[in-house]
Amino acid sequence: MSGEHTLKAVRGSFIDVTRTVDNPEEIASALRFIEDGLLLIKQG
């Protein structure tokens, strides 16, 4: 079973954190809302 790979797909709305920030005031500019996205999870 060690050679077996699993792949899962989740479709939905996501919040993507595009980068880290130093100040709390910068958080909004570092977020991206994806209304209809597809997340692929490998071995998860």
A tleap script that builds the chain and sets N, CA, C and O, in Angstrom:
source leaprc.protein.ff14SB
mol = sequence {
  NMET SER GLY GLU HIE THR LEU LYS ALA VAL
  ARG GLY SER PHE ILE ASP VAL THR ARG THR
  VAL ASP ASN PRO GLU GLU ILE ALA SER ALA
  LEU ARG PHE ILE GLU ASP GLY LEU LEU LEU
  ILE LYS GLN CGLY
}
set mol.1.N position { 0.796 -1.205 0.000 }
set mol.1.CA position { 0.000 0.000 0.000 }
set mol.1.C position { 0.838 1.269 0.000 }
set mol.1.O position { 0.292 2.353 -0.206 }
set mol.2.N position { 2.131 1.174 0.221 }
set mol.2.CA position { 2.947 2.383 0.275 }
set mol.2.C position { 3.035 3.079 -1.080 }
set mol.2.O position { 3.293 4.281 -1.136 }
set mol.3.N position { 2.825 2.348 -2.166 }
set mol.3.CA position { 2.866 2.946 -3.490 }
set mol.3.C position { 1.535 3.532 -3.927 }
set mol.3.O position { 1.426 4.089 -5.020 }
set mol.4.N position { 0.525 3.407 -3.080 }
set mol.4.CA position { -0.809 3.885 -3.415 }
set mol.4.C position { -0.932 5.379 -3.128 }
set mol.4.O position { -0.523 5.851 -2.067 }
set mol.5.N position { -1.495 6.116 -4.077 }
set mol.5.CA position { -1.694 7.549 -3.895 }
set mol.5.C position { -3.184 7.830 -3.841 }
set mol.5.O position { -3.963 7.258 -4.603 }
set mol.6.N position { -3.570 8.707 -2.944 }
set mol.6.CA position { -4.970 9.095 -2.869 }
set mol.6.C position { -5.106 10.538 -3.329 }
set mol.6.O position { -4.228 11.367 -3.090 }
set mol.7.N position { -6.205 10.820 -3.984 }
set mol.7.CA position { -6.497 12.163 -4.451 }
set mol.7.C position { -7.951 12.453 -4.130 }
set mol.7.O position { -8.845 11.698 -4.515 }
set mol.8.N position { -8.183 13.548 -3.425 }
set mol.8.CA position { -9.537 13.959 -3.079 }
set mol.8.C position { -9.793 15.321 -3.691 }
set mol.8.O position { -8.883 16.141 -3.813 }
set mol.9.N position { -11.031 15.555 -4.074 }
set mol.9.CA position { -11.424 16.837 -4.658 }
set mol.9.C position { -12.549 17.432 -3.821 }
set mol.9.O position { -13.506 16.743 -3.470 }
set mol.10.N position { -12.425 18.713 -3.506 }
set mol.10.CA position { -13.444 19.433 -2.746 }
set mol.10.C position { -13.816 20.670 -3.548 }
set mol.10.O position { -12.957 21.488 -3.878 }
set mol.11.N position { -15.093 20.801 -3.858 }
set mol.11.CA position { -15.562 21.975 -4.593 }
set mol.11.C position { -16.342 22.857 -3.633 }
set mol.11.O position { -17.166 22.371 -2.857 }
set mol.12.N position { -16.075 24.167 -3.690 }
set mol.12.CA position { -16.789 25.088 -2.817 }
set mol.12.C position { -16.170 26.467 -2.830 }
set mol.12.O position { -15.394 26.811 -3.722 }
set mol.13.N position { -16.523 27.249 -1.831 }
set mol.13.CA position { -15.983 28.600 -1.661 }
set mol.13.C position { -14.775 28.523 -0.738 }
set mol.13.O position { -14.793 27.812 0.267 }
set mol.14.N position { -13.730 29.258 -1.089 }
set mol.14.CA position { -12.495 29.212 -0.315 }
set mol.14.C position { -11.959 30.613 -0.065 }
set mol.14.O position { -12.187 31.529 -0.856 }
set mol.15.N position { -11.249 30.767 1.038 }
set mol.15.CA position { -10.476 31.977 1.298 }
set mol.15.C position { -9.012 31.575 1.171 }
set mol.15.O position { -8.535 30.700 1.894 }
set mol.16.N position { -8.313 32.211 0.261 }
set mol.16.CA position { -6.914 31.915 -0.020 }
set mol.16.C position { -6.045 32.998 0.613 }
set mol.16.O position { -6.230 34.184 0.343 }
set mol.17.N position { -5.104 32.591 1.449 }
set mol.17.CA position { -4.149 33.529 2.047 }
set mol.17.C position { -2.963 33.602 1.094 }
set mol.17.O position { -2.211 32.637 0.961 }
set mol.18.N position { -2.793 34.745 0.431 }
set mol.18.CA position { -1.789 34.864 -0.626 }
set mol.18.C position { -0.388 35.159 -0.117 }
set mol.18.O position { 0.590 34.894 -0.816 }
set mol.19.N position { -0.275 35.705 1.091 }
set mol.19.CA position { 1.047 36.032 1.641 }
set mol.19.C position { 0.915 36.293 3.136 }
set mol.19.O position { -0.194 36.432 3.652 }
set mol.20.N position { 2.041 36.359 3.823 }
set mol.20.CA position { 2.031 36.730 5.237 }
set mol.20.C position { 2.151 38.245 5.354 }
set mol.20.O position { 2.661 38.915 4.456 }
set mol.21.N position { 1.676 38.765 6.470 }
set mol.21.CA position { 1.714 40.210 6.696 }
set mol.21.C position { 2.336 40.499 8.055 }
set mol.21.O position { 2.367 39.639 8.935 }
set mol.22.N position { 2.831 41.722 8.211 }
set mol.22.CA position { 3.433 42.137 9.468 }
set mol.22.C position { 2.439 42.830 10.392 }
set mol.22.O position { 2.578 42.772 11.614 }
set mol.23.N position { 1.436 43.484 9.812 }
set mol.23.CA position { 0.477 44.252 10.602 }
set mol.23.C position { -0.940 43.746 10.365 }
set mol.23.O position { -1.281 43.376 9.242 }
set mol.24.N position { -1.768 43.723 11.403 }
set mol.24.CA position { -3.154 43.276 11.241 }
set mol.24.C position { -3.929 44.089 10.207 }
set mol.24.O position { -4.865 43.576 9.593 }
set mol.25.N position { -3.551 45.337 10.012 }
set mol.25.CA position { -4.248 46.188 9.044 }
set mol.25.C position { -4.058 45.701 7.605 }
set mol.25.O position { -4.833 46.070 6.722 }
set mol.26.N position { -3.048 44.887 7.364 }
set mol.26.CA position { -2.738 44.412 6.013 }
set mol.26.C position { -3.403 43.073 5.668 }
set mol.26.O position { -3.258 42.579 4.550 }
set mol.27.N position { -4.121 42.494 6.615 }
set mol.27.CA position { -4.689 41.161 6.391 }
set mol.27.C position { -5.654 41.143 5.207 }
set mol.27.O position { -5.597 40.236 4.377 }
set mol.28.N position { -6.532 42.129 5.124 }
set mol.28.CA position { -7.541 42.142 4.050 }
set mol.28.C position { -6.904 42.120 2.665 }
set mol.28.O position { -7.431 41.479 1.755 }
set mol.29.N position { -5.794 42.799 2.495 }
set mol.29.CA position { -5.147 42.829 1.176 }
set mol.29.C position { -4.427 41.518 0.857 }
set mol.29.O position { -4.055 41.290 -0.294 }
set mol.30.N position { -4.224 40.657 1.852 }
set mol.30.CA position { -3.531 39.390 1.641 }
set mol.30.C position { -4.500 38.225 1.415 }
set mol.30.O position { -4.066 37.091 1.217 }
set mol.31.N position { -5.803 38.496 1.443 }
set mol.31.CA position { -6.799 37.447 1.274 }
set mol.31.C position { -7.438 37.517 -0.102 }
set mol.31.O position { -7.595 38.592 -0.682 }
set mol.32.N position { -7.798 36.358 -0.606 }
set mol.32.CA position { -8.499 36.279 -1.892 }
set mol.32.C position { -9.669 35.319 -1.704 }
set mol.32.O position { -9.481 34.187 -1.259 }
set mol.33.N position { -10.867 35.767 -2.040 }
set mol.33.CA position { -12.060 34.935 -1.930 }
set mol.33.C position { -12.324 34.262 -3.268 }
set mol.33.O position { -12.442 34.926 -4.299 }
set mol.34.N position { -12.414 32.957 -3.241 }
set mol.34.CA position { -12.714 32.186 -4.447 }
set mol.34.C position { -14.124 31.631 -4.274 }
set mol.34.O position { -14.352 30.735 -3.461 }
set mol.35.N position { -15.066 32.170 -5.042 }
set mol.35.CA position { -16.479 31.826 -4.864 }
set mol.35.C position { -16.790 30.389 -5.279 }
set mol.35.O position { -17.540 29.696 -4.592 }
set mol.36.N position { -16.226 29.942 -6.382 }
set mol.36.CA position { -16.487 28.587 -6.866 }
set mol.36.C position { -15.153 27.970 -7.259 }
set mol.36.O position { -14.692 28.135 -8.388 }
set mol.37.N position { -14.540 27.262 -6.323 }
set mol.37.CA position { -13.212 26.719 -6.572 }
set mol.37.C position { -13.168 25.211 -6.438 }
set mol.37.O position { -14.115 24.585 -5.964 }
set mol.38.N position { -12.060 24.642 -6.860 }
set mol.38.CA position { -11.821 23.212 -6.750 }
set mol.38.C position { -10.479 23.015 -6.056 }
set mol.38.O position { -9.443 23.460 -6.550 }
set mol.39.N position { -10.506 22.347 -4.908 }
set mol.39.CA position { -9.302 22.073 -4.130 }
set mol.39.C position { -8.958 20.604 -4.298 }
set mol.39.O position { -9.779 19.734 -4.006 }
set mol.40.N position { -7.752 20.321 -4.765 }
set mol.40.CA position { -7.282 18.948 -4.909 }
set mol.40.C position { -6.330 18.638 -3.766 }
set mol.40.O position { -5.376 19.378 -3.524 }
set mol.41.N position { -6.591 17.544 -3.067 }
set mol.41.CA position { -5.789 17.152 -1.908 }
set mol.41.C position { -5.110 15.824 -2.234 }
set mol.41.O position { -5.775 14.817 -2.477 }
set mol.42.N position { -3.794 15.836 -2.233 }
set mol.42.CA position { -3.031 14.636 -2.537 }
set mol.42.C position { -2.527 14.028 -1.230 }
set mol.42.O position { -1.871 14.710 -0.443 }
set mol.43.N position { -2.824 12.776 -0.999 }
set mol.43.CA position { -2.422 12.042 0.197 }
set mol.43.C position { -2.877 12.742 1.467 }
set mol.43.O position { -2.107 12.823 2.424 }
set mol.44.N position { -4.083 13.243 1.508 }
set mol.44.CA position { -4.546 13.974 2.680 }
set mol.44.C position { -5.769 13.481 3.308 }
set mol.44.O position { -6.223 14.046 4.303 }
savepdb mol mol.pdb
quit
